[in-house]
Amino acid sequence: MDEPTPNTATAIFFGFTNCHDICPTTMADLAAARRSLPTSAASKVNLVFVTVDPKRDTPPVLRRWLDQFDPDIVGLRGPVRRVHRAEDSLYASNSSKSSPTPEGTDAGAHEHQSTEEGHTHPDGDPDGYAVDHSSVVYLFGPDGSTVIYTGGATPPDYAADLTRLLYP
C-alpha cells in the first residue's frame, strides 16, 4: 500500500540571483508569508526557487542567495532548455530559446518571451548578457488546486492563499 501524500502546499518561482528587483522581493515576500503562518501550517509549506540562469547560479551561489530569505527554501537548477520547458509546462511563457549575447559570445544567454508580466535585465550585467523571464508565482495545494499570481501580491496575500490551500 502506498503512503499517503503529506498535506503540503508548494510555492514555485522561476528567477535568478543577479536580479536586482523582482526576484529578491518575491522570495522575501514568500519567506515572510511562510513565517507569518502558525508553526503547524508553516511546516507544511514548501518554497521552491528555480534558477533560469544556471551558468552563474551555481549550487553555492544559489544556496548563499536563498539563505538570505530562508534557509529552508529549496533551490533548483538544471539545463536552461529544461528549465524553460518546465516554465512552459506551467504556462509561465509561450516560447523560449537560447540566443547569443550581443557580442556574439555564448555566455549562457537566453531570450525568453513571456505571456505574463515579466522582467528583463539587459543593461549593466557584468557578464554582458540579459536574463528575461516570467515573474509568475505558482502555489499548489495538496489536492491539486492552484493559485497563480502575475504580480502585485503581498505576504498577507500569499499567507491567506497558502492557508486556504492547506485547509480548504
VOTI-181479 format. One line per 2 residues: number of its first residue (from 1); their letters; for each residue x negated, y negated, z negated of N, C-alpha, C. Coordinates in Angstrom, 1 decimal, always signed. Atoms other than C-alpha are relative to their C-alpha. Example, Ala and Ser with C-alpha at 12.3 -4.5 7.8 and 13.67 -1.06 7.14 Angstrom:
# residues 2
1 = AS = -0.9,+1.2,+0.0,-12.3,+4.5,-7.8,-0.9,-1.2,+0.0; +0.9,+1.1,+0.0,-13.7,+1.1,-7.1,+0.8,-1.1,-0.8
This chain:
# residues 168
1 = MD = -0.8,+1.2,+0.0,+0.0,+0.0,+0.0,-0.9,-1.2,+0.0; +0.8,+1.3,-0.1,-1.3,-3.5,+0.9,+0.2,-0.8,-1.3
3 = EP = -0.1,+0.9,+1.1,-2.0,-6.0,-1.8,+0.9,-1.2,+0.4; -0.8,+1.1,-0.3,+0.5,-8.9,-2.0,-0.9,-1.2,+0.4
5 = TP = +0.7,+1.3,-0.3,-0.6,-12.2,-0.4,+0.1,-0.9,-1.1; +0.0,+1.0,+1.1,-1.6,-14.7,-3.0,+0.9,-1.2,+0.4
7 = NT = -0.9,+1.2,-0.2,+0.8,-17.7,-3.4,-0.9,-1.2,+0.1; +0.9,+1.2,-0.1,-1.6,-20.3,-2.0,+0.4,-0.9,+1.2
9 = AT = -0.2,+0.9,-1.1,-1.4,-23.3,+0.2,-1.4,-0.4,+0.5; +1.3,+0.3,-0.5,-4.2,-24.4,+2.5,+0.1,-1.3,+0.8
11 = AI = +0.1,+1.2,-0.8,-5.1,-27.8,+3.9,-1.3,+0.1,+0.9; +1.1,-0.1,-0.9,-7.3,-27.9,+7.0,-0.2,-1.3,+0.7
13 = FF = +0.3,+1.3,-0.8,-9.1,-30.9,+8.6,-1.2,+0.3,+0.8; +1.2,-0.1,-0.9,-11.5,-31.0,+11.5,-0.7,-1.4,+0.0
15 = GF = +0.7,+1.3,+0.0,-14.2,-33.7,+11.3,-1.5,+0.3,+0.0; +1.5,-0.2,+0.0,-17.9,-34.3,+10.9,-0.6,-0.9,-1.0
17 = TN = +0.5,+0.6,+1.2,-20.2,-35.5,+8.2,-0.6,-1.4,+0.3; +0.5,+1.3,-0.4,-21.6,-38.5,+10.2,+1.1,-1.0,+0.2
19 = CH = -1.1,+0.9,-0.1,-18.2,-40.1,+10.4,+0.0,-1.0,-1.1; +0.1,+1.1,+1.0,-18.0,-43.4,+8.6,+1.3,-0.5,-0.6
21 = DI = -1.3,+0.5,+0.4,-14.3,-43.8,+8.1,+1.0,+1.0,-0.3; -1.2,-0.9,+0.2,-11.5,-41.3,+8.6,-0.4,+1.3,-0.7
23 = CP = +0.3,-1.3,+0.6,-13.3,-38.1,+7.7,-0.3,-0.1,-1.5; +0.2,+0.0,+1.5,-14.7,-39.1,+4.3,+1.3,-0.5,-0.7
25 = TT = -1.3,+0.4,+0.6,-11.4,-40.9,+3.5,+1.0,+1.1,-0.1; -1.0,-1.1,+0.0,-9.3,-37.9,+4.4,-0.4,+1.0,-1.0
27 = MA = +0.5,-1.0,+1.0,-11.5,-35.5,+2.4,+0.1,-0.5,-1.4; -0.1,+0.6,+1.4,-11.5,-37.8,-0.6,+1.5,+0.0,-0.4
29 = DL = -1.4,+0.0,+0.3,-7.7,-38.1,-0.4,+0.5,+1.4,-0.2; -0.4,-1.4,+0.2,-7.2,-34.3,-0.1,-0.5,+0.5,-1.4
31 = AA = +0.5,-0.4,+1.3,-9.5,-33.7,-3.1,+0.7,-0.7,-1.1; -0.7,+0.7,+1.0,-7.7,-36.4,-5.1,+1.4,+0.6,-0.2
33 = AR = -1.3,-0.6,+0.0,-4.4,-34.8,-4.2,+0.0,+1.3,-0.8; +0.1,-1.3,+0.7,-5.5,-31.4,-5.5,-0.3,-0.3,-1.5
35 = RS = +0.2,+0.3,+1.4,-6.9,-33.0,-8.7,+1.2,-0.5,-0.7; -1.2,+0.6,+0.7,-3.6,-34.7,-9.4,+1.1,+1.1,-0.3
37 = LP = -1.0,-1.1,+0.3,-1.7,-31.4,-9.4,-0.3,+0.6,-1.4; +0.3,-0.8,+1.2,-1.2,-29.4,-12.6,-1.0,+1.1,+0.3
39 = TS = +1.0,-1.0,-0.2,-4.0,-26.9,-13.0,+0.5,+1.3,+0.6; -0.5,-1.3,-0.6,-1.8,-23.9,-12.2,+0.3,-0.2,+1.5
41 = AA = -0.3,+0.3,-1.5,-0.8,-25.5,-8.8,-1.4,-0.2,+0.7; +1.3,+0.3,-0.6,-4.3,-26.9,-8.1,-0.8,+1.2,+0.3
43 = SK = +0.7,-1.3,-0.2,-5.8,-23.4,-8.4,+0.5,+0.8,+1.2; -0.6,-0.7,-1.1,-3.5,-22.3,-5.6,-0.2,-0.8,+1.3
45 = VN = +0.2,+0.9,-1.2,-4.7,-25.0,-3.1,-1.4,+0.2,+0.5; +1.3,-0.1,-0.6,-7.5,-24.3,-0.7,-0.2,-1.2,+0.9
47 = LV = +0.3,+1.1,-1.0,-9.1,-27.3,+1.1,-1.1,+0.5,+0.9; +0.9,-0.5,-1.0,-10.9,-26.4,+4.3,-0.4,-1.2,+1.0
49 = FV = +0.5,+0.9,-1.0,-13.1,-28.7,+6.4,-0.8,+0.7,+1.1; +0.7,-0.7,-1.2,-14.2,-27.5,+9.9,-0.7,-1.1,+0.7
51 = TV = +0.8,+1.1,-0.7,-17.0,-29.5,+11.4,+0.1,+0.2,+1.5; -0.1,+0.0,-1.5,-16.7,-30.5,+15.1,-1.4,-0.4,+0.5
53 = DP = +1.4,+0.4,-0.3,-20.5,-31.3,+15.0,-1.0,+1.0,-0.6; +0.8,-1.0,+0.6,-22.2,-28.1,+14.1,-1.5,-0.2,+0.2
55 = KR = +1.4,+0.2,-0.2,-25.5,-29.2,+15.6,-0.7,-0.8,-1.1; +0.5,+0.8,+1.1,-26.0,-31.8,+12.9,+0.5,+0.5,-1.3
57 = DT = -0.6,-0.4,+1.2,-23.7,-30.4,+10.3,-0.5,+1.5,-0.3; +0.6,-1.3,+0.4,-26.0,-27.5,+9.2,+0.7,+0.4,-1.3
59 = PP = -0.6,-0.4,+1.3,-24.9,-25.5,+6.2,-0.4,-0.9,-1.2; +0.3,+0.8,+1.1,-26.9,-27.5,+3.7,+0.5,-1.5,+0.1
61 = VL = -0.5,+1.4,-0.2,-25.8,-30.9,+5.2,+1.5,+0.1,-0.3; -1.4,-0.2,+0.2,-22.2,-29.7,+5.2,+0.4,+0.1,-1.5
63 = RR = -0.3,-0.2,+1.4,-22.3,-28.5,+1.6,-0.3,-1.2,-0.8; +0.3,+1.2,+0.7,-24.0,-31.6,+0.3,+1.1,-1.1,+0.2
65 = WL = -1.0,+1.0,-0.3,-21.4,-33.8,+2.0,+1.3,+0.4,-0.7; -1.3,-0.4,+0.6,-18.4,-31.8,+0.8,+0.0,-0.1,-1.5
67 = DQ = +0.1,+0.1,+1.4,-19.7,-31.7,-2.7,+0.3,-1.3,-0.6; -0.4,+1.3,+0.4,-19.2,-35.4,-2.9,+1.4,-0.2,-0.4
69 = FD = -1.4,+0.0,+0.2,-15.5,-34.8,-2.8,+0.5,+1.0,-1.0; -0.5,-1.1,+0.9,-15.0,-31.4,-4.5,-0.9,+1.2,+0.4
71 = PD = +0.9,-1.2,-0.4,-17.5,-28.5,-4.7,+0.8,+1.2,+0.4; -0.8,-1.1,-0.4,-14.6,-26.1,-4.1,+0.5,-0.1,+1.4
73 = IV = -0.5,+0.1,-1.4,-13.9,-27.4,-0.6,-0.8,+1.0,+0.9; +0.7,-0.9,-0.9,-14.7,-24.7,+2.0,-0.4,-0.7,+1.3
75 = GL = +0.6,+0.6,-1.2,-16.9,-25.9,+4.8,-0.2,+1.1,+1.1; +0.1,-1.0,-1.0,-16.7,-24.0,+8.1,-0.7,-0.7,+1.2
77 = RG = +0.6,+0.4,-1.3,-18.8,-24.3,+11.3,-0.2,+1.1,+0.9; +0.1,-1.1,-1.0,-19.2,-22.4,+14.5,-0.4,-0.7,+1.3
79 = PV = +0.3,+0.6,-1.3,-20.0,-22.9,+18.1,+1.1,-1.0,+0.4; -0.9,+1.1,-0.4,-18.4,-26.1,+19.5,+1.2,+0.5,+0.7
81 = RR = -1.1,-0.5,-0.8,-16.3,-24.3,+22.0,+1.0,+0.8,-0.8; -0.9,-0.8,+0.8,-14.8,-22.0,+19.4,+0.7,-0.9,-1.0
83 = VH = -0.7,+1.0,+0.9,-14.1,-24.9,+17.0,+1.1,-0.7,+0.8; -1.0,+0.6,-0.8,-12.3,-26.7,+19.8,+1.1,+0.9,+0.4
85 = RA = -1.1,-0.9,-0.3,-10.4,-23.6,+20.7,+0.9,+0.1,-1.3; -0.8,-0.1,+1.3,-9.3,-23.4,+17.0,+0.9,-1.3,-0.1
87 = ED = -0.8,+1.3,+0.0,-8.2,-27.1,+17.2,+1.1,+0.1,+1.0; -1.0,-0.1,-1.1,-6.4,-26.5,+20.5,+1.1,+1.0,-0.4
89 = SL = -1.0,-0.9,+0.4,-4.6,-23.5,+19.0,+1.0,-0.6,-1.0; -0.9,+0.7,+0.9,-3.2,-25.8,+16.3,+0.6,-1.2,+0.6
91 = YA = -0.6,+1.2,-0.7,-2.2,-28.4,+18.9,-0.6,-1.3,-0.5; +0.7,+1.3,+0.4,-4.7,-30.9,+17.5,-0.5,-0.7,+1.2
93 = SN = +0.4,+0.7,-1.2,-5.7,-31.6,+21.0,+0.5,+0.8,+1.2; -0.5,-0.8,-1.2,-4.8,-30.6,+24.6,-1.2,+0.4,+0.9
95 = SS = +1.1,-0.4,-0.7,-8.3,-30.2,+26.0,-1.3,-0.3,-0.7; +1.3,+0.3,+0.5,-11.9,-30.0,+25.1,-1.1,+0.5,+0.9
97 = KS = +1.1,-0.4,-0.8,-15.2,-29.8,+26.9,-1.3,-0.6,-0.4; +1.3,+0.6,+0.3,-18.9,-30.3,+26.5,-0.4,-1.0,+1.1
99 = SP = +0.5,+1.0,-1.0,-20.5,-33.3,+28.2,-1.3,-0.5,-0.5; +1.3,+0.5,+0.4,-24.0,-34.6,+28.3,+0.1,-1.4,-0.6
101 = TP = +0.1,+1.4,+0.5,-25.0,-37.8,+26.4,-0.2,-0.9,+1.1; +0.2,+1.0,-1.1,-25.2,-41.0,+28.4,-1.4,+0.1,+0.6
103 = EG = +1.4,-0.1,-0.5,-28.9,-40.4,+28.6,-0.3,+1.2,+0.8; +0.1,-1.2,-0.8,-28.3,-37.1,+30.3,-0.6,+1.2,-0.8
105 = TD = +0.5,-1.1,+0.8,-29.6,-35.0,+27.4,+1.1,+0.7,-0.6; -1.0,-0.7,+0.6,-27.7,-32.3,+25.8,-0.3,+0.1,-1.5
107 = AG = +0.3,+0.1,+1.5,-27.9,-33.3,+22.1,+1.2,+0.6,-0.8; -1.1,-0.6,+0.7,-24.8,-31.3,+21.2,+1.3,-0.8,+0.2
109 = AH = -1.1,+0.9,-0.2,-22.4,-33.9,+22.6,+1.2,+0.7,+0.5; -1.3,-0.5,-0.6,-18.8,-33.2,+23.4,+1.0,-1.2,+0.1
111 = EH = -1.1,+0.9,-0.2,-15.8,-35.1,+24.6,+1.2,+0.7,-0.4; -1.2,-0.8,+0.4,-12.5,-34.2,+23.1,+1.2,-0.9,+0.2
113 = QS = -1.3,+0.8,-0.2,-9.2,-35.6,+24.4,+1.0,+0.5,-1.0; -0.9,-0.4,+1.1,-6.6,-35.7,+21.7,+1.4,-0.5,+0.4
115 = TE = -1.4,+0.4,-0.2,-2.8,-35.8,+22.0,+0.5,-0.7,-1.2; -0.4,+0.7,+1.3,-2.6,-37.1,+18.4,-0.9,-1.2,-0.2
117 = EG = +0.9,+1.1,+0.4,-4.2,-40.1,+16.8,-1.4,+0.7,-0.3; +1.3,-0.5,+0.2,-7.9,-39.5,+16.8,-1.0,-1.1,-0.2
119 = HT = +1.0,+1.0,+0.2,-11.2,-41.3,+16.4,-1.3,+0.4,+0.7; +1.3,-0.2,-0.7,-14.5,-41.7,+18.2,-1.1,-0.8,-0.7
121 = HP = +1.1,+0.7,+0.5,-17.9,-42.8,+17.0,-1.1,+0.0,+1.1; +1.0,-0.1,-1.1,-19.8,-43.5,+20.3,-1.2,-1.0,-0.3
123 = DG = +1.0,+1.0,+0.1,-21.8,-46.5,+19.1,-0.8,+0.1,-1.3; +0.8,+0.0,+1.2,-24.6,-46.7,+16.6,-0.4,+1.4,-0.5
125 = DP = +0.3,-1.4,+0.4,-25.1,-42.9,+16.4,-1.5,+0.1,+0.2; +1.5,-0.1,-0.1,-28.8,-42.2,+15.6,-0.5,+1.0,+1.0
127 = DG = +0.4,-1.0,-1.0,-28.9,-39.2,+17.9,+0.6,-0.4,+1.4; -0.4,+0.4,-1.3,-27.2,-41.1,+20.8,+1.1,+0.8,+0.6
129 = YA = -1.2,-0.7,-0.6,-24.0,-39.1,+21.2,+1.2,-0.3,-0.8; -1.3,+0.3,+0.5,-20.4,-39.5,+20.5,+0.7,+1.2,-0.5
131 = VD = -0.8,-1.1,+0.4,-18.1,-37.3,+18.5,+1.4,-0.5,-0.1; -1.4,+0.5,-0.1,-14.4,-37.7,+19.3,+0.8,+1.2,-0.3
133 = HS = -0.8,-1.2,+0.4,-11.8,-35.5,+17.7,+1.3,-0.5,-0.6; -1.3,+0.3,+0.6,-8.3,-35.4,+16.2,-0.2,-0.4,-1.4
135 = SV = +0.1,+0.3,+1.5,-7.6,-36.8,+12.8,+1.3,+0.6,-0.7; -1.2,-0.7,+0.5,-4.7,-34.4,+12.1,-0.4,+0.8,-1.2
137 = VY = +0.1,-0.9,+1.1,-4.4,-32.7,+8.7,+1.1,+1.0,+0.0; -1.0,-1.1,+0.0,-2.6,-29.4,+8.5,+0.1,+0.6,-1.4
139 = LF = -0.3,-0.7,+1.2,-1.0,-28.0,+5.4,+0.8,+1.3,+0.3; -0.7,-1.3,-0.2,+0.0,-24.3,+5.4,+0.4,+0.5,-1.3
141 = GP = -0.5,-0.6,+1.2,+2.2,-22.8,+2.8,-0.1,+1.5,+0.0; +0.1,-1.5,+0.1,+2.2,-19.1,+1.6,+1.0,+0.7,+0.9
143 = DG = -1.0,-0.6,-0.8,+5.4,-18.4,+3.6,-0.1,-0.3,+1.5; +0.1,+0.4,-1.4,+4.1,-19.8,+6.9,+0.5,-1.4,+0.3
145 = ST = -0.4,+1.3,-0.3,+5.6,-23.2,+6.5,-1.2,-0.9,+0.2; +1.1,+0.8,-0.4,+3.5,-26.0,+7.9,+0.5,-1.5,-0.1
147 = VI = -0.1,+1.5,+0.0,+3.2,-29.8,+7.3,-1.1,-0.6,+0.8; +1.1,+0.6,-0.8,+1.3,-31.8,+9.9,+0.0,-1.5,-0.2
149 = YT = +0.2,+1.4,+0.1,+0.0,-35.3,+9.2,-0.8,-0.6,+1.1; +0.8,+0.6,-1.1,-1.1,-37.5,+12.1,-0.5,-1.4,-0.4
151 = GG = +0.6,+1.2,+0.5,-2.2,-40.4,+9.9,+0.9,-0.7,-1.1; -0.7,+0.8,+0.9,-1.2,-42.7,+7.1,+0.4,+0.7,-1.3
153 = AT = -0.4,-0.7,+1.3,-0.9,-40.1,+4.3,-0.9,-0.4,-1.1; +0.7,+0.3,+1.2,-1.9,-40.8,+0.8,-0.1,+1.2,-0.9
155 = PP = +0.1,-1.1,+0.9,-3.0,-38.5,-2.0,+1.4,+0.4,-0.6; -1.3,-0.4,+0.5,+0.5,-38.6,-3.5,+0.9,+0.7,+1.1
157 = DY = -0.7,-0.7,-1.1,+2.0,-37.6,-0.1,-0.5,+1.4,+0.1; +0.6,-1.4,-0.1,-0.4,-34.6,+0.1,+0.4,+0.8,-1.2
159 = AA = -0.4,-0.8,+1.2,+0.3,-33.6,-3.5,+1.4,+0.4,+0.0; -1.5,-0.3,+0.0,+4.1,-33.8,-3.1,+0.2,+1.2,+1.0
161 = DL = -0.3,-1.1,-1.0,+4.0,-31.6,+0.1,-0.7,+1.3,-0.4; +0.6,-1.3,+0.5,+1.5,-29.1,-1.4,+0.8,+0.6,-1.1
163 = TR = -0.9,-0.6,+1.0,+3.8,-28.7,-4.4,+1.2,+0.6,+0.6; -1.2,-0.5,-0.7,+6.8,-28.3,-2.1,-0.3,+1.3,+0.7
165 = LL = +0.4,-1.3,-0.7,+4.9,-25.6,-0.1,-0.2,+1.1,-1.0; +0.3,-1.1,+1.0,+3.8,-23.7,-3.2,+1.3,+0.4,-0.7
167 = YP = -1.2,-0.3,+0.7,+7.2,-23.9,-4.9,+1.2,-0.5,+0.7; -1.1,+0.5,-0.8,+9.9,-24.1,-2.3,+1.3,+0.0,-0.7
